[in-house]
């Protein structure tokens, strides 16, 4: 048995510490921070309480408590390296150059060393010294090279060397073609320098995000250490997204917001990190602070939808998506998101109508994705004759897209229509993506429907190994086992399928478990497995980036 010891706090506040830990576990970071504050008051030198107070204070936005806790950790020489980030932000905000230099020295000696020369350059710019001399003397690594290149471009713009700055910006963007943050930061500096035309050109493009940024490019920002440091912090937080480094991302974005309270890009990243910590209340409050006239308002609403879905409130998320999709000035992305949520809610016919409107709006610019979305929704709503031309068009426009090939191929095979054509499509999809369990299952099922059980069995076994919780894959595997005379294994696979099956599939599996496979093939399912379609939409998003 492992003993769990409470820290050495006064008895009256041990319960506060325990309640704080429980609140933190529930994502209630405000209550957790308050509890740790009480425990720190009773045991001001306790490092265990201090480190928990520090992390929860940052999550809740209580920077006063975070600084108190950080001071305890620093005096005890157990402070995490990232404490220096908060110290640096405070020093820049208050104009304390000595404290800023001290914090940069500590940052430069730690794992975040690549940030130090960037911030030093902005401090040099602020006092009228040459910032480029600092950047030129850095021994660049792969990571520092990227940050230095980006901030060199921003510093050139800030120094009224616009043509040089734009040239440096273009060079930096070669390696970071999709870096909207860099383009936005440069555009806001250009506006501040009276170069609005150049700023708008920098944000030119048909992408919905770029259009939103252009529409909200109303005022610039003051160049200086607060700008440079906050953008460097936000940039790092963006780089860390999806890497399970929420605590550091929270610190970076809180520090950025302390320097620039109007940085809504930092708010989005902060809310994302808080969501990763399951601090949903604080994440929603953070998104609430993004005003309607912000360039990032639509992105904040998108993040709100994802957050509310993560809390299990799908109906509320759908309502927000509907409001965004039907408002004046709604983008194609807004409508696609709404249709996606209608699909997840099982409202396929409604989704098809929205996807059809999206396709019409896209016109000649519609890619294979638009046709696949519409065709898939029509197919799943029982409108096969209307769906087939859309699915064929998706394959025509995306002949090397495994998702499109798989969807049409599986739909043909599953209906027993043109099985040979469907199998050929699936063989192409499998060649393009041989390790995808859904595609492997589709191809195995095509061979099964064609009576080639010897080819079907190893494919379906491999698909089940790749996705053991899929009810469709396990049902298919059970069917081929039955035809191969392996009745015990067939029922085992059907039982595995029944664990996750719903509706009509659940009833069909109950019949198979009771009486076996009575016909040559099981009753065809209406549409395709929802999980298969969700995966397709994920691939679509990746392909459209």
C-alpha positions as CSV (number, residue, x, y, z in Angstrom):
1,X,0.0,0.0,0.0
2,X,1.3,3.5,-0.9
3,X,1.0,6.1,1.8
4,X,-0.3,9.5,0.7
5,X,1.0,12.3,3.0
6,X,-0.5,15.8,3.3
7,X,1.9,18.7,3.5
8,X,2.8,20.2,6.9
9,X,0.0,22.7,7.0
10,X,-2.0,23.7,10.1
11,X,-4.7,21.2,10.9
12,X,-7.4,23.8,10.2
13,X,-6.1,24.2,6.6
14,X,-5.3,20.6,5.8
15,X,-8.9,20.2,4.8
16,X,-8.6,23.3,2.6
17,X,-5.6,21.7,0.9
18,X,-7.6,18.4,0.3
19,X,-10.5,20.4,-1.0
20,X,-8.2,22.3,-3.3
21,X,-6.8,19.1,-4.8
22,X,-10.3,17.7,-5.3
23,X,-11.3,21.0,-7.1
24,X,-8.2,20.9,-9.3
25,X,-9.0,17.3,-10.2
26,X,-12.5,18.5,-11.3
27,X,-11.0,21.3,-13.4
28,X,-12.4,23.9,-11.0
29,X,-9.1,25.9,-11.0
30,X,-10.6,29.0,-9.3
31,X,-11.7,27.0,-6.3
32,X,-8.4,25.2,-6.3
33,X,-6.4,28.3,-6.3
34,X,-8.4,29.8,-3.4
35,X,-7.8,26.6,-1.4
36,X,-4.1,26.6,-2.1
37,X,-3.9,30.3,-1.1
38,X,-5.4,29.4,2.3
39,X,-3.0,26.5,2.7
40,X,-0.1,28.8,1.8
41,X,-1.2,31.3,4.4
42,X,-0.9,28.6,7.0
43,X,2.3,27.1,5.7
44,X,4.1,29.9,3.8
45,X,7.3,28.0,3.2
46,X,5.8,24.6,2.1
47,X,7.1,23.8,-1.4
48,X,4.5,21.1,-2.0
49,X,1.7,23.6,-1.5
50,X,3.5,26.3,-3.4
51,X,4.0,24.4,-6.6
52,X,0.3,23.4,-6.7
53,X,-0.7,27.0,-5.9
54,X,1.6,28.2,-8.6
55,X,0.1,26.0,-11.4
56,X,-3.5,26.5,-10.3
57,X,-3.1,30.2,-9.9
58,X,-1.8,30.5,-13.5
59,X,-4.7,28.4,-14.7
60,X,-7.2,30.6,-12.9
61,X,-5.5,33.8,-13.8
62,X,-4.6,34.8,-10.3
63,X,-1.1,36.2,-11.1
64,X,-0.8,37.7,-7.6
65,X,-1.0,34.2,-6.0
66,X,1.3,32.8,-8.8
67,X,4.0,35.3,-8.0
68,X,3.7,34.6,-4.2
69,X,4.0,30.9,-4.9
70,X,6.9,31.4,-7.3
71,X,8.8,33.4,-4.7
72,X,8.5,30.5,-2.2
73,X,9.8,28.1,-4.8
74,X,12.7,30.4,-5.8
75,X,13.8,30.9,-2.2
76,X,13.8,27.1,-1.7
77,X,15.8,26.7,-5.0
78,X,13.1,24.3,-6.4
79,X,11.4,26.7,-8.8
80,X,10.7,25.3,-12.3
81,X,12.6,26.9,-15.1
82,X,9.5,28.5,-16.6
83,X,9.1,30.8,-13.5
84,X,11.5,33.1,-15.3
85,X,8.9,33.7,-18.0
86,X,6.6,35.3,-15.5
87,X,9.4,37.3,-14.0
88,X,10.4,38.6,-17.5
89,X,6.9,39.6,-18.3
90,X,6.6,41.5,-15.0
91,X,9.9,43.2,-15.6
92,X,9.0,44.3,-19.1
93,X,5.5,45.5,-18.0
94,X,6.9,47.6,-15.2
95,X,9.9,48.9,-17.2
96,X,12.5,47.3,-14.9
97,X,15.5,46.7,-17.2
98,X,17.7,45.2,-14.5
99,X,15.0,42.6,-13.6
100,X,14.4,41.9,-17.3
101,X,18.2,41.3,-17.8
102,X,18.3,39.0,-14.8
103,X,15.2,37.0,-16.0
104,X,16.7,36.7,-19.5
105,X,20.0,35.4,-18.0
106,X,18.1,32.6,-16.3
107,X,16.0,31.9,-19.4
108,X,19.2,31.8,-21.5
109,X,20.6,29.1,-19.2
110,X,17.6,26.9,-19.5
111,X,15.6,24.9,-22.0
112,X,13.8,28.0,-23.4
113,X,17.1,29.7,-24.3
114,X,16.1,30.4,-27.8
115,X,13.6,33.1,-26.5
116,X,16.3,35.1,-24.8
117,X,18.0,36.8,-27.9
118,X,14.6,37.6,-29.4
119,X,13.5,39.5,-26.3
120,X,17.0,41.1,-25.9
121,X,16.7,42.5,-29.4
122,X,13.4,44.1,-28.6
123,X,14.8,45.6,-25.4
124,X,17.7,47.0,-27.5
125,X,15.2,48.5,-30.0
126,X,13.3,50.1,-27.1
127,X,16.4,51.9,-25.8
128,X,17.6,53.0,-29.3
129,X,20.4,50.5,-29.6
130,X,20.9,48.1,-32.6
131,X,18.7,45.1,-32.2
132,X,20.2,43.3,-35.2
133,X,23.6,43.2,-33.7
134,X,22.2,41.0,-31.0
135,X,20.4,38.7,-33.5
136,X,23.5,38.5,-35.7
137,X,25.7,37.3,-32.9
138,X,23.5,34.3,-31.9
139,X,24.8,30.8,-32.7
140,X,21.6,29.6,-34.2
141,X,20.1,26.2,-33.8
142,X,17.2,24.8,-35.8
143,X,14.6,26.2,-33.3
144,X,16.3,29.6,-32.6
145,X,16.8,30.2,-36.3
146,X,13.1,30.2,-37.0
147,X,12.3,32.6,-34.1
148,X,15.2,34.9,-35.0
149,X,14.2,35.0,-38.7
150,X,10.6,35.9,-37.8
151,X,11.5,38.6,-35.3
152,X,14.2,40.1,-37.5
153,X,11.4,40.7,-40.1
154,X,9.2,42.3,-37.4
155,X,12.0,44.4,-36.1
156,X,12.8,45.7,-39.6
157,X,9.2,46.8,-40.0
158,X,9.2,48.4,-36.5
159,X,12.4,50.3,-37.5
160,X,10.7,51.8,-40.6
161,X,12.7,49.6,-42.9
162,X,9.5,48.3,-44.5
163,X,10.9,46.9,-47.8
164,X,13.6,45.0,-46.0
165,X,11.1,43.8,-43.5
166,X,8.7,42.5,-46.1
167,X,11.6,40.7,-47.9
168,X,12.7,39.1,-44.7
169,X,9.1,38.2,-44.0
170,X,8.7,36.5,-47.3
171,X,11.9,34.5,-46.6
172,X,10.7,33.5,-43.2
173,X,7.4,32.4,-44.6
174,X,9.0,30.0,-47.1
175,X,9.6,27.6,-44.2
176,X,6.3,28.5,-42.5
177,X,3.9,28.9,-45.4
178,X,0.8,28.3,-43.1
179,X,2.0,30.6,-40.3
180,X,-0.9,33.1,-40.1
181,X,0.4,34.4,-36.7
182,X,3.5,35.8,-38.4
183,X,1.5,37.5,-41.1
184,X,-1.0,38.9,-38.6
185,X,1.7,40.2,-36.3
186,X,3.5,41.9,-39.3
187,X,0.2,43.3,-40.6
188,X,-0.6,44.9,-37.2
189,X,2.9,46.5,-37.1
190,X,2.5,47.8,-40.7
191,X,-0.8,49.4,-39.8
192,X,0.8,51.1,-36.8
193,X,3.4,52.5,-39.3
194,X,0.8,53.8,-41.6
195,X,1.3,51.0,-44.2
196,X,-2.2,49.8,-44.4
197,X,-2.1,48.8,-48.0
198,X,1.0,46.6,-47.4
199,X,-0.7,45.1,-44.4
200,X,-3.8,44.1,-46.4
201,X,-1.7,42.7,-49.1
202,X,0.1,40.5,-46.5
203,X,-3.3,39.1,-45.5
204,X,-4.5,38.5,-49.1
205,X,-6.1,35.2,-50.0
206,X,-9.3,33.3,-50.3
207,X,-8.9,31.5,-46.9
208,X,-11.7,32.3,-44.5
209,X,-9.3,33.0,-41.7
210,X,-7.4,35.5,-43.8
211,X,-10.7,37.2,-44.8
212,X,-11.6,37.5,-41.2
213,X,-8.3,39.0,-40.3
214,X,-8.5,41.5,-43.2
215,X,-12.0,42.6,-42.1
216,X,-10.8,43.3,-38.6
217,X,-7.5,45.0,-39.3
218,X,-8.6,48.2,-37.7
219,X,-5.7,49.4,-35.6
220,X,-2.0,48.6,-35.2
221,X,0.1,47.9,-32.1
222,X,2.9,49.8,-30.5
223,X,6.3,48.1,-31.4
224,X,8.4,47.4,-28.4
225,X,9.5,44.8,-25.8
226,X,5.9,44.1,-24.7
227,X,4.9,43.4,-28.3
228,X,8.0,41.3,-29.1
229,X,8.0,39.2,-25.9
230,X,4.2,38.6,-26.0
231,X,4.4,37.4,-29.6
232,X,7.3,35.2,-28.9
233,X,5.4,33.6,-26.0
234,X,2.3,33.2,-28.1
235,X,4.4,31.7,-30.9
236,X,5.9,29.1,-28.6
237,X,2.4,28.3,-27.1
238,X,1.2,27.7,-30.6
239,X,4.1,25.4,-31.4
240,X,3.4,23.4,-28.2
241,X,-0.3,22.9,-29.0
242,X,-1.3,19.2,-29.0
243,X,2.0,18.2,-27.3
244,X,0.5,17.7,-23.8
245,X,2.4,20.7,-22.4
246,X,-0.7,22.5,-21.1
247,X,1.0,23.9,-18.0
248,X,3.7,25.6,-20.0
249,X,1.2,26.9,-22.6
250,X,-0.9,28.3,-19.8
251,X,2.1,30.2,-18.4
252,X,3.2,31.5,-21.8
253,X,-0.2,32.8,-22.7
254,X,-0.9,34.3,-19.3
255,X,2.4,36.1,-19.6
256,X,1.6,37.3,-23.1
257,X,-1.8,38.6,-21.9
258,X,-0.1,40.4,-19.0
259,X,2.0,42.3,-21.6
260,X,-0.8,42.8,-24.1
261,X,-4.3,42.4,-22.7
262,X,-5.7,42.8,-26.2
263,X,-4.0,39.8,-27.7
264,X,-6.9,37.6,-28.5
265,X,-4.7,35.1,-30.3
266,X,-3.1,34.4,-26.9
267,X,-6.7,34.0,-25.5
268,X,-7.5,31.3,-28.0
269,X,-4.3,29.3,-27.1
270,X,-4.9,29.8,-23.4
271,X,-8.5,28.5,-23.7
272,X,-7.2,25.5,-25.7
273,X,-4.6,24.7,-23.0
274,X,-7.2,25.1,-20.2
275,X,-9.5,22.7,-22.1
276,X,-6.6,20.2,-22.3
277,X,-6.5,20.4,-18.5
278,X,-10.3,20.0,-18.4
279,X,-10.7,23.4,-16.8
280,X,-13.7,24.0,-18.9
281,X,-15.2,26.9,-16.8
282,X,-12.0,28.9,-17.1
283,X,-11.6,28.1,-20.7
284,X,-15.2,29.4,-21.5
285,X,-14.5,32.5,-19.4
286,X,-11.4,33.1,-21.5
287,X,-13.3,32.8,-24.7
288,X,-16.0,35.1,-23.4
289,X,-13.4,37.9,-23.2
290,X,-13.0,37.8,-27.0
291,X,-15.2,40.6,-28.3
292,X,-17.4,40.5,-31.4
293,X,-15.2,43.1,-33.1
294,X,-12.1,41.0,-32.6
295,X,-10.3,39.5,-35.6
296,X,-10.4,36.2,-33.7
297,X,-14.1,36.2,-32.7
298,X,-15.1,33.6,-35.2
299,X,-12.2,31.4,-34.2
300,X,-13.2,31.8,-30.6
301,X,-16.7,30.7,-31.3
302,X,-15.4,27.7,-33.2
303,X,-13.2,26.8,-30.1
304,X,-16.3,27.3,-27.9
305,X,-18.2,24.8,-30.0
306,X,-15.4,22.2,-29.6
307,X,-15.2,22.9,-25.9
308,X,-18.9,22.5,-25.3
309,X,-18.9,19.3,-27.2
310,X,-16.0,18.1,-25.0
311,X,-18.3,18.7,-22.0
312,X,-21.0,16.5,-23.6
313,X,-23.3,19.3,-24.4
314,X,-23.8,18.5,-28.1
315,X,-27.2,20.3,-28.5
316,X,-25.8,23.5,-27.2
317,X,-22.8,23.2,-29.5
318,X,-25.1,22.6,-32.4
319,X,-27.1,25.8,-31.5
320,X,-24.0,27.9,-31.5
321,X,-22.9,26.5,-34.8
322,X,-26.4,27.2,-36.3
323,X,-26.2,30.8,-35.2
324,X,-22.8,31.3,-36.7
325,X,-23.8,29.6,-40.0
326,X,-27.0,31.7,-40.4
327,X,-25.7,35.1,-39.4
328,X,-24.9,37.8,-41.9
329,X,-21.4,37.4,-43.4
330,X,-21.2,33.7,-42.4
331,X,-18.4,31.9,-44.2
332,X,-18.3,28.6,-46.0
333,X,-16.3,27.2,-43.1
334,X,-19.1,28.3,-40.7
335,X,-21.7,26.4,-42.7
336,X,-19.5,23.3,-43.2
337,X,-19.0,23.2,-39.4
338,X,-22.8,23.4,-38.8
339,X,-23.4,20.6,-41.3
340,X,-20.7,18.5,-39.7
341,X,-22.5,18.8,-36.3
342,X,-25.8,17.9,-38.0
343,X,-24.1,14.8,-39.2
344,X,-22.9,13.9,-35.7
345,X,-26.5,14.5,-34.5
346,X,-27.8,12.0,-37.0
347,X,-29.7,14.8,-38.9
348,X,-28.3,13.7,-42.3
349,X,-31.0,15.2,-44.5
350,X,-30.6,18.6,-43.0
351,X,-26.9,18.3,-43.3
352,X,-27.2,17.5,-47.0
353,X,-29.2,20.7,-47.6
354,X,-26.5,22.8,-45.9
355,X,-23.7,21.0,-47.8
356,X,-25.6,21.6,-51.0
357,X,-25.7,25.3,-50.3
358,X,-22.0,25.2,-49.6
359,X,-21.3,23.5,-52.9
360,X,-23.4,26.1,-54.7
361,X,-21.6,28.9,-53.0
362,X,-18.2,27.4,-53.7
363,X,-19.0,27.2,-57.5
364,X,-16.1,26.3,-59.7
365,X,-13.8,26.4,-56.7
366,X,-15.4,23.4,-55.1
367,X,-13.0,20.6,-54.4
368,X,-13.6,16.9,-54.1
369,X,-14.2,17.5,-50.4
370,X,-17.4,19.4,-51.0
371,X,-18.9,16.7,-53.2
372,X,-17.9,14.0,-50.8
373,X,-19.6,15.8,-47.9
374,X,-22.8,16.3,-49.9
375,X,-22.7,12.8,-51.3
376,X,-22.1,11.2,-47.9
377,X,-24.9,13.1,-46.2
378,X,-27.3,12.1,-49.1
379,X,-26.3,8.5,-48.9
380,X,-26.7,8.2,-45.2
381,X,-30.1,9.9,-45.4
382,X,-31.3,7.3,-47.8
383,X,-31.1,9.3,-51.0
384,X,-28.8,7.0,-52.9
385,X,-29.7,8.1,-56.4
386,X,-28.9,11.7,-55.6
387,X,-25.8,10.7,-53.7
388,X,-24.1,8.6,-56.4
389,X,-23.3,11.4,-58.8
390,X,-21.8,13.5,-56.0
391,X,-19.6,10.6,-54.8
392,X,-18.5,9.9,-58.4
393,X,-17.6,13.6,-58.8
394,X,-15.6,13.4,-55.6
395,X,-13.5,10.6,-57.0
396,X,-13.2,12.4,-60.4
397,X,-11.8,15.5,-58.7
398,X,-9.7,13.5,-56.2
399,X,-8.6,10.3,-58.0
400,X,-5.7,9.8,-55.5
401,X,-7.8,10.6,-52.4
402,X,-8.2,7.4,-50.3
403,X,-11.2,8.8,-48.4
404,X,-13.2,9.5,-51.6
405,X,-12.2,6.1,-53.1
406,X,-13.1,4.3,-50.0
407,X,-16.5,6.0,-49.5
408,X,-17.7,5.3,-53.0
409,X,-16.2,1.8,-53.2
410,X,-17.6,0.7,-49.9
411,X,-21.1,2.2,-50.7
412,X,-21.2,0.2,-54.1
413,X,-20.0,-3.0,-52.5
414,X,-22.2,-2.8,-49.4
415,X,-25.3,-2.4,-51.7
416,X,-24.3,-5.2,-53.9
417,X,-24.2,-2.8,-56.9
418,X,-21.3,-3.0,-59.2
419,X,-19.2,-4.9,-56.8
420,X,-16.3,-5.3,-59.2
421,X,-16.2,-1.5,-59.7
422,X,-16.4,-0.9,-56.0
423,X,-13.6,-3.5,-55.3
424,X,-11.3,-1.8,-57.9
425,X,-11.9,1.6,-56.1
426,X,-11.1,0.0,-52.8
427,X,-7.9,-1.7,-54.1
428,X,-6.7,1.8,-55.2
429,X,-7.6,3.2,-51.8
430,X,-5.7,0.4,-50.0
431,X,-2.6,0.8,-52.2
432,X,-2.6,4.5,-51.2
433,X,-3.2,3.9,-47.5
434,X,-2.4,0.3,-46.7
435,X,-2.3,0.7,-42.9
436,X,-5.8,2.3,-42.5
437,X,-8.1,-0.2,-40.7
438,X,-11.3,1.2,-42.2
439,X,-10.0,0.9,-45.8
440,X,-8.6,-2.5,-45.1
441,X,-12.0,-3.6,-43.8
442,X,-13.7,-2.2,-46.8
443,X,-11.5,-4.1,-49.2
444,X,-11.9,-7.3,-47.2
445,X,-15.6,-6.8,-47.2
446,X,-15.5,-6.4,-51.0
447,X,-13.7,-9.7,-51.4
448,X,-16.3,-11.3,-49.0
449,X,-19.2,-10.0,-51.1
450,X,-17.5,-11.4,-54.2
451,X,-17.2,-14.8,-52.6
452,X,-13.4,-14.7,-52.2
453,X,-13.2,-15.7,-48.5
454,X,-9.5,-16.6,-48.7
455,X,-8.6,-13.1,-49.6
456,X,-11.2,-11.5,-47.3
457,X,-10.1,-13.2,-44.1
458,X,-6.5,-11.9,-43.6
459,X,-7.6,-8.4,-44.5
460,X,-10.5,-8.4,-42.0
461,X,-8.3,-9.9,-39.3
462,X,-5.7,-7.1,-39.9
463,X,-8.4,-4.5,-39.8
464,X,-9.7,-5.8,-36.5
465,X,-6.2,-5.7,-35.0
466,X,-5.9,-2.1,-36.1
467,X,-9.3,-1.0,-34.7
468,X,-10.5,-3.7,-32.3
469,X,-13.5,-1.6,-31.0
470,X,-15.1,-1.1,-34.4
471,X,-18.5,-2.9,-34.5
472,X,-18.6,-3.0,-38.3
473,X,-15.1,-4.5,-38.7
474,X,-15.9,-7.1,-36.0
475,X,-19.2,-8.0,-37.6
476,X,-17.5,-8.4,-41.0
477,X,-14.9,-10.6,-39.4
478,X,-17.5,-12.7,-37.7
479,X,-19.3,-13.2,-41.0
480,X,-16.2,-14.4,-42.9
481,X,-15.3,-16.7,-40.0
482,X,-18.7,-18.3,-40.2
483,X,-18.4,-18.9,-44.0
484,X,-15.0,-20.4,-43.3
485,X,-16.6,-22.9,-40.9
486,X,-15.0,-21.3,-37.8
487,X,-18.2,-20.9,-35.8
488,X,-16.7,-20.3,-32.4
489,X,-14.5,-17.5,-33.6
490,X,-17.4,-16.1,-35.6
491,X,-19.5,-15.7,-32.4
492,X,-16.6,-14.3,-30.5
493,X,-16.2,-11.6,-33.2
494,X,-19.9,-10.9,-33.2
495,X,-19.9,-10.5,-29.4
496,X,-17.0,-8.0,-29.7
497,X,-19.1,-6.1,-32.3
498,X,-22.2,-6.1,-30.1
499,X,-20.3,-4.3,-27.3
500,X,-20.4,-1.1,-29.3
501,X,-23.2,-1.7,-31.8
502,X,-26.4,0.4,-31.7
503,X,-29.9,0.3,-33.3
504,X,-30.4,-2.0,-36.3
505,X,-26.9,-3.4,-36.2
506,X,-27.4,-4.4,-32.5
507,X,-30.6,-6.3,-33.5
508,X,-28.9,-8.0,-36.4
509,X,-26.0,-9.1,-34.3
510,X,-28.4,-10.6,-31.7
511,X,-29.9,-12.7,-34.5
512,X,-26.5,-13.9,-35.7
513,X,-25.4,-14.8,-32.2
514,X,-28.6,-16.8,-31.7
515,X,-29.0,-18.5,-35.1
516,X,-25.7,-17.9,-37.0
517,X,-25.4,-16.5,-40.5
518,X,-28.6,-17.7,-42.2
519,X,-28.0,-16.2,-45.6
520,X,-25.1,-15.7,-47.9
521,X,-24.6,-12.1,-46.6
522,X,-26.0,-10.2,-43.7
523,X,-28.7,-7.6,-44.3
524,X,-27.2,-4.5,-45.9
525,X,-26.8,-1.6,-43.5
526,X,-28.3,1.7,-44.2
527,X,-25.5,4.1,-45.0
528,X,-22.0,3.7,-43.8
529,X,-20.6,3.5,-40.3
530,X,-20.6,6.9,-38.6
531,X,-17.1,6.4,-37.3
532,X,-15.9,5.8,-40.8
533,X,-17.5,9.1,-41.9
534,X,-16.0,11.0,-38.9
535,X,-12.6,9.8,-39.9
536,X,-13.3,10.9,-43.4
537,X,-14.1,14.4,-42.3
538,X,-10.9,14.6,-40.2
539,X,-8.9,13.7,-43.4
540,X,-10.8,16.4,-45.3
541,X,-9.8,19.0,-42.8
542,X,-6.2,17.9,-43.1
543,X,-6.3,18.0,-46.8
544,X,-7.8,21.5,-46.9
545,X,-5.0,23.0,-44.7
